[in-house]
Amino acid sequence: MKLITAIIKPFKADDVREALSELGISGMTLTEVKGFGRQKGHTELYRGAEYVIDFLPKAKLEVAVSDEIAEQVVDAICKAAGTGQIGDGKIFVTNLEQSIRIRTGETGNDAL
């Protein structure tokens, strides 16, 4: 099993959710986060004063999948979240040792 974590632009979250639903992914977690990378924030003007926004709003998507479809999920996220602009985000794929559905006690791929 793999845990796929994607940091994406917030307005792309619905596009990514739809793309993953088409692959049969039935569950995921979406968190509103702030961060920066090469984009390094930007400056804004408020009441005549200029100030720097270092941390930009992002969406963090987490989804646990079986090894067999992990590459398809990564491809779907890349296509749905990509705009070709700086700040599109990153995807991290990590090994997932165990998953357990609390309600039924199912484990492994059955719990996904």
DRENTORKOL-3810 file (N, C-alpha, C; in nm, 4 decimals):
REM DRENTORKOL-3810
@n.u->0.0840; n.v->-0.1179; n.w->0.0000; ca.u->0.0000; ca.v->0.0000; ca.w->0.0000; c.u->0.0884; c.v->0.1241; c.w->0.0000
@n.u->0.0345; n.v->0.2309; n.w->-0.0557; ca.u->0.1058; ca.v->0.3585; ca.w->-0.0626; c.u->0.0190; c.v->0.4690; c.w->-0.0049
@n.u->0.0843; n.v->0.5652; n.w->0.0595; ca.u->0.0178; ca.v->0.6871; ca.w->0.1023; c.u->0.0656; c.v->0.7968; c.w->0.0091
@n.u->-0.0260; n.v->0.8544; n.w->-0.0660; ca.u->0.0072; ca.v->0.9599; ca.w->-0.1607; c.u->-0.0370; c.v->1.0928; c.w->-0.1004
@n.u->0.0587; n.v->1.1828; n.w->-0.0838; ca.u->0.0331; ca.v->1.3154; ca.w->-0.0291; c.u->0.0640; c.v->1.4166; c.w->-0.1382
@n.u->-0.0329; n.v->1.5001; n.w->-0.1708; ca.u->-0.0148; ca.v->1.6010; ca.w->-0.2748; c.u->-0.0420; c.v->1.7381; c.w->-0.2165
@n.u->0.0490; n.v->1.8306; n.w->-0.2417; ca.u->0.0307; ca.v->1.9707; ca.w->-0.2043; c.u->-0.0028; c.v->2.0433; c.w->-0.3344
@n.u->-0.1239; n.v->2.0978; n.w->-0.3434; ca.u->-0.1719; ca.v->2.1559; ca.w->-0.4692; c.u->-0.2316; c.v->2.2946; c.w->-0.4454
@n.u->-0.2604; n.v->2.3634; n.w->-0.5555; ca.u->-0.3298; ca.v->2.4913; ca.w->-0.5451; c.u->-0.4741; c.v->2.4645; c.w->-0.5026
@n.u->-0.5269; n.v->2.5432; n.w->-0.4109; ca.u->-0.6606; ca.v->2.5156; ca.w->-0.3556; c.u->-0.7721; c.v->2.5091; c.w->-0.4604
@n.u->-0.7661; n.v->2.5934; n.w->-0.5638; ca.u->-0.8745; ca.v->2.5947; ca.w->-0.6613; c.u->-0.8717; c.v->2.4714; c.w->-0.7517
@n.u->-0.7686; n.v->2.3880; n.w->-0.7421; ca.u->-0.7600; ca.v->2.2656; ca.w->-0.8207; c.u->-0.8095; c.v->2.1433; c.w->-0.7438
@n.u->-0.8473; n.v->2.1603; n.w->-0.6186; ca.u->-0.8864; ca.v->2.0472; ca.w->-0.5343; c.u->-1.0062; c.v->1.9716; c.w->-0.5910
@n.u->-1.1070; n.v->2.0422; n.w->-0.6397; ca.u->-1.2248; ca.v->1.9739; ca.w->-0.6945; c.u->-1.1908; c.v->1.8972; c.w->-0.8213
@n.u->-1.1036; n.v->1.9533; n.w->-0.9057; ca.u->-1.0616; ca.v->1.8828; ca.w->-1.0269; c.u->-0.9894; c.v->1.7535; c.w->-0.9918
@n.u->-0.9046; n.v->1.7586; n.w->-0.8913; ca.u->-0.8310; ca.v->1.6397; ca.w->-0.8484; c.u->-0.9266; c.v->1.5372; c.w->-0.7892
@n.u->-1.0205; n.v->1.5820; n.w->-0.7078; ca.u->-1.1187; ca.v->1.4892; ca.w->-0.6491; c.u->-1.1972; c.v->1.4170; c.w->-0.7573
@n.u->-1.2406; n.v->1.4897; n.w->-0.8593; ca.u->-1.3150; ca.v->1.4286; ca.w->-0.9693; c.u->-1.2291; c.v->1.3277; c.w->-1.0446
@n.u->-1.1029; n.v->1.3619; n.w->-1.0688; ca.u->-1.0129; ca.v->1.2709; ca.w->-1.1404; c.u->-0.9913; c.v->1.1424; c.w->-1.0608
@n.u->-0.9786; n.v->1.1544; n.w->-0.9293; ca.u->-0.9592; ca.v->1.0355; ca.w->-0.8467; c.u->-1.0873; c.v->0.9535; c.w->-0.8355
@n.u->-1.2009; n.v->1.0197; n.w->-0.8341; ca.u->-1.3288; ca.v->0.9472; ca.w->-0.8312; c.u->-1.3461; c.v->0.8624; c.w->-0.9565
@n.u->-1.2987; n.v->0.9139; n.w->-1.0704; ca.u->-1.3063; ca.v->0.8372; ca.w->-1.1948; c.u->-1.2208; c.v->0.7116; c.w->-1.1889
@n.u->-1.1160; n.v->0.7118; n.w->-1.1066; ca.u->-1.0319; ca.v->0.5927; ca.w->-1.0889; c.u->-1.0904; c.v->0.4959; c.w->-0.9866
@n.u->-1.1994; n.v->0.5353; n.w->-0.9218; ca.u->-1.2617; ca.v->0.4495; ca.w->-0.8222; c.u->-1.2140; c.v->0.4747; c.w->-0.6808
@n.u->-1.1421; n.v->0.5836; n.w->-0.6598; ca.u->-1.0963; ca.v->0.6185; ca.w->-0.5245; c.u->-1.2169; c.v->0.6715; c.w->-0.4478
@n.u->-1.2481; n.v->0.6070; n.w->-0.3353; ca.u->-1.3706; ca.v->0.6431; ca.w->-0.2635; c.u->-1.3457; c.v->0.7294; c.w->-0.1408
@n.u->-1.2208; n.v->0.7431; n.w->-0.0994; ca.u->-1.1946; ca.v->0.8227; ca.w->0.0195; c.u->-1.0623; c.v->0.8949; c.w->0.0122
@n.u->-1.0597; n.v->1.0147; n.w->0.0654; ca.u->-0.9376; ca.v->1.0941; ca.w->0.0695; c.u->-0.9541; c.v->1.2000; c.w->0.1770
@n.u->-0.8450; n.v->1.2611; n.w->0.2164; ca.u->-0.8468; ca.v->1.3681; ca.w->0.3152; c.u->-0.7912; c.v->1.4939; c.w->0.2519
@n.u->-0.8610; n.v->1.6046; n.w->0.2697; ca.u->-0.8162; ca.v->1.7329; ca.w->0.2169; c.u->-0.8033; c.v->1.8306; c.w->0.3330
@n.u->-0.6865; n.v->1.8937; n.w->0.3431; ca.u->-0.6588; ca.v->1.9874; ca.w->0.4508; c.u->-0.6132; c.v->2.1196; c.w->0.3905
@n.u->-0.6628; n.v->2.2294; n.w->0.4443; ca.u->-0.6147; ca.v->2.3610; ca.w->0.4022; c.u->-0.4866; c.v->2.3896; c.w->0.4782
@n.u->-0.3789; n.v->2.4160; n.w->0.4029; ca.u->-0.2493; ca.v->2.4414; ca.w->0.4641; c.u->-0.1878; c.v->2.5675; c.w->0.4037
@n.u->-0.0776; n.v->2.6115; n.w->0.4600; ca.u->-0.0024; ca.v->2.7237; ca.w->0.4040; c.u->0.1422; c.v->2.6812; c.w->0.3901
@n.u->0.2084; n.v->2.7317; n.w->0.2866; ca.u->0.3485; ca.v->2.6973; ca.w->0.2680; c.u->0.4079; c.v->2.7738; c.w->0.1518
@n.u->0.5354; n.v->2.7472; n.w->0.1267; ca.u->0.6005; ca.v->2.8071; ca.w->0.0116; c.u->0.7167; c.v->2.7194; c.w->-0.0302
@n.u->0.7543; n.v->2.7325; n.w->-0.1531; ca.u->0.8704; ca.v->2.6632; ca.w->-0.2084; c.u->0.9459; c.v->2.7629; c.w->-0.2927
@n.u->0.9670; n.v->2.7280; n.w->-0.4170; ca.u->1.0359; ca.v->2.8196; ca.w->-0.5078; c.u->0.9546; c.v->2.9447; c.w->-0.5346
@n.u->0.8251; n.v->2.9348; n.w->-0.5136; ca.u->0.7356; ca.v->3.0481; ca.w->-0.5374; c.u->0.7685; c.v->3.1643; c.w->-0.4423
@n.u->0.8111; n.v->3.1318; n.w->-0.3218; ca.u->0.8577; ca.v->3.2275; ca.w->-0.2202; c.u->0.7609; c.v->3.3410; c.w->-0.1878
@n.u->0.6326; n.v->3.3172; n.w->-0.1951; ca.u->0.5359; ca.v->3.4185; ca.w->-0.1567; c.u->0.5255; c.v->3.5315; c.w->-0.2569
@n.u->0.4582; n.v->3.6382; n.w->-0.2157; ca.u->0.4412; ca.v->3.7551; ca.w->-0.3016; c.u->0.4090; c.v->3.8771; c.w->-0.2158
@n.u->0.4091; n.v->3.9940; n.w->-0.2780; ca.u->0.3761; ca.v->4.1161; ca.w->-0.2047; c.u->0.2362; c.v->4.1612; c.w->-0.2424
@n.u->0.1680; n.v->4.2215; n.w->-0.1483; ca.u->0.0345; ca.v->4.2764; ca.w->-0.1711; c.u->0.0289; c.v->4.4177; c.w->-0.1144
@n.u->-0.0686; n.v->4.4926; n.w->-0.1624; ca.u->-0.0883; ca.v->4.6290; ca.w->-0.1175; c.u->-0.2182; c.v->4.6340; c.w->-0.0371
@n.u->-0.2124; n.v->4.6842; n.w->0.0862; ca.u->-0.3299; ca.v->4.6951; ca.w->0.1713; c.u->-0.3307; c.v->4.8321; c.w->0.2360
@n.u->-0.4319; n.v->4.9114; n.w->0.2058; ca.u->-0.4457; ca.v->5.0472; ca.w->0.2591; c.u->-0.3191; c.v->5.1299; c.w->0.2375
@n.u->-0.2635; n.v->5.1159; n.w->0.1203; ca.u->-0.1470; ca.v->5.1950; ca.w->0.0840; c.u->-0.0146; c.v->5.1412; c.w->0.1345
@n.u->-0.0185; n.v->5.0358; n.w->0.2134; ca.u->0.1058; ca.v->4.9784; ca.w->0.2658; c.u->0.1333; c.v->4.8461; c.w->0.1948
@n.u->0.2563; n.v->4.8271; n.w->0.1552; ca.u->0.2958; ca.v->4.7021; ca.w->0.0896; c.u->0.3474; c.v->4.6048; c.w->0.1947
@n.u->0.3045; n.v->4.4807; n.w->0.1857; ca.u->0.3543; ca.v->4.3808; ca.w->0.2783; c.u->0.3734; c.v->4.2483; c.w->0.2050
@n.u->0.4576; n.v->4.1643; n.w->0.2611; ca.u->0.4960; ca.v->4.0379; ca.w->0.1985; c.u->0.4152; c.v->3.9244; c.w->0.2599
@n.u->0.3611; n.v->3.8409; n.w->0.1738; ca.u->0.2934; ca.v->3.7192; ca.w->0.2177; c.u->0.3889; c.v->3.6040; c.w->0.1887
@n.u->0.4509; n.v->3.5502; n.w->0.2940; ca.u->0.5490; ca.v->3.4426; ca.w->0.2765; c.u->0.4814; c.v->3.3079; c.w->0.2547
@n.u->0.3807; n.v->3.2793; n.w->0.3343; ca.u->0.3141; ca.v->3.1501; ca.w->0.3256; c.u->0.1879; c.v->3.1645; c.w->0.2419
@n.u->0.1810; n.v->3.0865; n.w->0.1357; ca.u->0.0673; ca.v->3.0926; ca.w->0.0449; c.u->-0.0319; c.v->2.9817; c.w->0.0772
@n.u->-0.1612; n.v->3.0054; n.w->0.0550; ca.u->-0.2599; ca.v->2.9009; ca.w->0.0808; c.u->-0.2432; c.v->2.7855; c.w->-0.0177
@n.u->-0.2458; n.v->2.6650; n.w->0.0348; ca.u->-0.2355; ca.v->2.5426; ca.w->-0.0443; c.u->-0.3372; c.v->2.4429; c.w->0.0090
@n.u->-0.3584; n.v->2.3363; n.w->-0.0668; ca.u->-0.4436; ca.v->2.2265; ca.w->-0.0222; c.u->-0.3571; c.v->2.1017; c.w->-0.0140
@n.u->-0.3696; n.v->2.0282; n.w->0.0952; ca.u->-0.2946; ca.v->1.9035; ca.w->0.1137; c.u->-0.3925; c.v->1.7878; c.w->0.1016
@n.u->-0.3697; n.v->1.7061; n.w->0.0010; ca.u->-0.4560; ca.v->1.5913; ca.w->-0.0257; c.u->-0.3819; c.v->1.4646; c.w->0.0135
@n.u->-0.4466; n.v->1.3788; n.w->0.0908; ca.u->-0.3862; ca.v->1.2517; ca.w->0.1301; c.u->-0.4803; c.v->1.1393; c.w->0.0906
@n.u->-0.4237; n.v->1.0377; n.w->0.0258; ca.u->-0.5047; ca.v->0.9236; ca.w->-0.0153; c.u->-0.4200; c.v->0.7974; c.w->-0.0039
@n.u->-0.4771; n.v->0.6934; n.w->0.0558; ca.u->-0.4107; ca.v->0.5640; ca.w->0.0682; c.u->-0.4653; c.v->0.4727; c.w->-0.0410
@n.u->-0.3737; n.v->0.4103; n.w->-0.1150; ca.u->-0.4147; ca.v->0.3252; ca.w->-0.2273; c.u->-0.3321; c.v->0.1972; c.w->-0.2284
@n.u->-0.3786; n.v->0.0989; n.w->-0.3036; ca.u->-0.3017; ca.v->-0.0241; ca.w->-0.3211; c.u->-0.1845; c.v->0.0035; c.w->-0.4142
@n.u->-0.0830; n.v->-0.0789; n.w->-0.4060; ca.u->0.0372; ca.v->-0.0620; ca.w->-0.4885; c.u->0.0035; c.v->-0.0634; c.w->-0.6377
@n.u->-0.0969; n.v->-0.1410; n.w->-0.6753; ca.u->-0.1306; ca.v->-0.1593; ca.w->-0.8164; c.u->-0.1782; c.v->-0.0309; c.w->-0.8849
@n.u->-0.2464; n.v->0.0556; n.w->-0.8113; ca.u->-0.3005; ca.v->0.1764; ca.w->-0.8759; c.u->-0.2294; c.v->0.3047; c.w->-0.8360
@n.u->-0.1230; n.v->0.2929; n.w->-0.7575; ca.u->-0.0525; ca.v->0.4122; ca.w->-0.7085; c.u->-0.0030; c.v->0.4995; c.w->-0.8229
@n.u->0.0557; n.v->0.4393; n.w->-0.9255; ca.u->0.1080; ca.v->0.5184; ca.w->-1.0372; c.u->-0.0042; c.v->0.5879; c.w->-1.1144
@n.u->-0.1184; n.v->0.5218; n.w->-1.1300; ca.u->-0.2338; ca.v->0.5835; ca.w->-1.1971; c.u->-0.2846; c.v->0.7026; c.w->-1.1173
@n.u->-0.2859; n.v->0.6898; n.w->-0.9856; ca.u->-0.3327; ca.v->0.7982; ca.w->-0.8992; c.u->-0.2388; c.v->0.9183; c.w->-0.9106
@n.u->-0.1081; n.v->0.8942; n.w->-0.9089; ca.u->-0.0109; ca.v->1.0025; ca.w->-0.9228; c.u->-0.0288; c.v->1.0734; c.w->-1.0565
@n.u->-0.0460; n.v->0.9957; n.w->-1.1641; ca.u->-0.0669; ca.v->1.0551; ca.w->-1.2967; c.u->-0.1934; c.v->1.1394; c.w->-1.3013
@n.u->-0.3015; n.v->1.0894; n.w->-1.2400; ca.u->-0.4282; ca.v->1.1623; ca.w->-1.2387; c.u->-0.4156; c.v->1.2937; c.w->-1.1623
@n.u->-0.3436; n.v->1.2911; n.w->-1.0502; ca.u->-0.3236; ca.v->1.4140; ca.w->-0.9722; c.u->-0.2418; c.v->1.5142; c.w->-1.0529
@n.u->-0.1355; n.v->1.4673; n.w->-1.1165; ca.u->-0.0508; ca.v->1.5567; ca.w->-1.1971; c.u->-0.1314; c.v->1.6245; c.w->-1.3074
@n.u->-0.2137; n.v->1.5487; n.w->-1.3763; ca.u->-0.2913; ca.v->1.6049; ca.w->-1.4873; c.u->-0.3986; c.v->1.7013; c.w->-1.4374
@n.u->-0.4659; n.v->1.6646; n.w->-1.3285; ca.u->-0.5764; ca.v->1.7471; ca.w->-1.2790; c.u->-0.5285; c.v->1.8721; c.w->-1.2064
@n.u->-0.4126; n.v->1.8646; n.w->-1.1406; ca.u->-0.3656; ca.v->1.9774; ca.w->-1.0591; c.u->-0.2723; c.v->2.0698; c.w->-1.1353
@n.u->-0.2204; n.v->2.0256; n.w->-1.2474; ca.u->-0.1217; ca.v->2.1042; ca.w->-1.3190; c.u->-0.1806; c.v->2.2229; c.w->-1.3932
@n.u->-0.1126; n.v->2.3373; n.w->-1.3818; ca.u->-0.1507; ca.v->2.4565; ca.w->-1.4574; c.u->-0.0358; c.v->2.5028; c.w->-1.5453
@n.u->0.0838; n.v->2.4452; n.w->-1.5221; ca.u->0.2017; ca.v->2.4886; ca.w->-1.5946; c.u->0.2684; c.v->2.6108; c.w->-1.5345
@n.u->0.2160; n.v->2.6571; n.w->-1.4231; ca.u->0.2698; ca.v->2.7761; ca.w->-1.3568; c.u->0.3484; c.v->2.7356; c.w->-1.2327
@n.u->0.4357; n.v->2.8246; n.w->-1.1877; ca.u->0.5096; ca.v->2.8003; ca.w->-1.0643; c.u->0.4103; c.v->2.7898; c.w->-0.9488
@n.u->0.4377; n.v->2.6992; n.w->-0.8554; ca.u->0.3493; ca.v->2.6822; ca.w->-0.7404; c.u->0.2423; c.v->2.5762; c.w->-0.7589
@n.u->0.2521; n.v->2.4947; n.w->-0.8651; ca.u->0.1537; ca.v->2.3878; ca.w->-0.8863; c.u->0.1568; c.v->2.2847; c.w->-0.7744
@n.u->0.2711; n.v->2.2662; n.w->-0.7109; ca.u->0.2775; ca.v->2.1790; ca.w->-0.5955; c.u->0.3704; c.v->2.0614; c.w->-0.6120
@n.u->0.3565; n.v->1.9658; n.w->-0.5206; ca.u->0.4396; ca.v->1.8470; ca.w->-0.5193; c.u->0.3556; c.v->1.7275; c.w->-0.4772
@n.u->0.4060; n.v->1.6089; n.w->-0.5143; ca.u->0.3431; ca.v->1.4836; ca.w->-0.4733; c.u->0.4491; c.v->1.3989; c.w->-0.4042
@n.u->0.4137; n.v->1.3426; n.w->-0.2903; ca.u->0.5026; ca.v->1.2540; ca.w->-0.2160; c.u->0.4352; c.v->1.1174; c.w->-0.2056
@n.u->0.5105; n.v->1.0120; n.w->-0.2354; ca.u->0.4590; ca.v->0.8754; ca.w->-0.2259; c.u->0.5412; c.v->0.8016; c.w->-0.1215
@n.u->0.4732; n.v->0.7509; n.w->-0.0188; ca.u->0.5419; ca.v->0.6792; ca.w->0.0882; c.u->0.4783; c.v->0.5415; c.w->0.1054
@n.u->0.5593; n.v->0.4475; n.w->0.1522; ca.u->0.5072; ca.v->0.3139; ca.w->0.1806; c.u->0.4178; c.v->0.3199; c.w->0.3038
@n.u->0.3102; n.v->0.2459; n.w->0.2965; ca.u->0.2135; ca.v->0.2396; ca.w->0.4067; c.u->0.2142; c.v->0.0969; c.w->0.4592
@n.u->0.2582; n.v->0.0798; n.w->0.5813; ca.u->0.2731; ca.v->-0.0545; ca.w->0.6362; c.u->0.1404; c.v->-0.1215; c.w->0.6691
@n.u->0.0473; n.v->-0.0467; n.w->0.7236; ca.u->-0.0770; ca.v->-0.1084; ca.w->0.7693; c.u->-0.1900; c.v->-0.0073; c.w->0.7639
@n.u->-0.3086; n.v->-0.0550; n.w->0.7357; ca.u->-0.4296; ca.v->0.0272; ca.w->0.7480; c.u->-0.5359; c.v->-0.0584; c.w->0.8145
@n.u->-0.6149; n.v->0.0050; n.w->0.8986; ca.u->-0.7178; ca.v->-0.0659; ca.w->0.9741; c.u->-0.8453; c.v->0.0164; c.w->0.9710
@n.u->-0.9550; n.v->-0.0456; n.w->0.9306; ca.u->-1.0855; ca.v->0.0201; ca.w->0.9377; c.u->-1.1379; c.v->-0.0011; c.w->1.0790
@n.u->-1.1537; n.v->0.1052; n.w->1.1521; ca.u->-1.1906; ca.v->0.0961; ca.w->1.2936; c.u->-1.3251; c.v->0.0272; c.w->1.3132
@n.u->-1.4231; n.v->0.0632; n.w->1.2307; ca.u->-1.5599; ca.v->0.0104; ca.w->1.2484; c.u->-1.5665; c.v->-0.1413; c.w->1.2372
@n.u->-1.4967; n.v->-0.1983; n.w->1.1363; ca.u->-1.5099; ca.v->-0.3422; ca.w->1.1099; c.u->-1.3883; c.v->-0.4239; c.w->1.1491
@n.u->-1.2751; n.v->-0.3572; n.w->1.1706; ca.u->-1.1535; ca.v->-0.4295; ca.w->1.2026; c.u->-1.0797; c.v->-0.4830; c.w->1.0804
@n.u->-1.1286; n.v->-0.4491; n.w->0.9593; ca.u->-1.0610; ca.v->-0.4935; ca.w->0.8376; c.u->-0.9209; c.v->-0.4322; c.w->0.8330
@n.u->-0.8276; n.v->-0.5052; n.w->0.7729; ca.u->-0.6897; ca.v->-0.4572; ca.w->0.7646; c.u->-0.6390; c.v->-0.4634; c.w->0.6219
@n.u->-0.5264; n.v->-0.3963; n.w->0.5989; ca.u->-0.4624; ca.v->-0.4002; ca.w->0.4682; c.u->-0.5467; c.v->-0.3333; c.w->0.3605
@n.u->-0.5385; n.v->-0.3884; n.w->0.2381; ca.u->-0.6134; ca.v->-0.3331; ca.w->0.1249; c.u->-0.7649; c.v->-0.3350; c.w->0.1481
@n.u->-0.8129; n.v->-0.4310; n.w->0.2269; ca.u->-0.9569; ca.v->-0.4386; ca.w->0.2559; c.u->-1.0056; c.v->-0.3167; c.w->0.3332
@n.u->-0.9169; n.v->-0.2540; n.w->0.4088; ca.u->-0.9541; ca.v->-0.1369; ca.w->0.4880; c.u->-0.9583; c.v->-0.0086; c.w->0.4050
@n.u->-0.8995; n.v->-0.0130; n.w->0.2852; ca.u->-0.8972; ca.v->0.1060; ca.w->0.2025; c.u->-1.0327; c.v->0.1261; c.w->0.1396
END
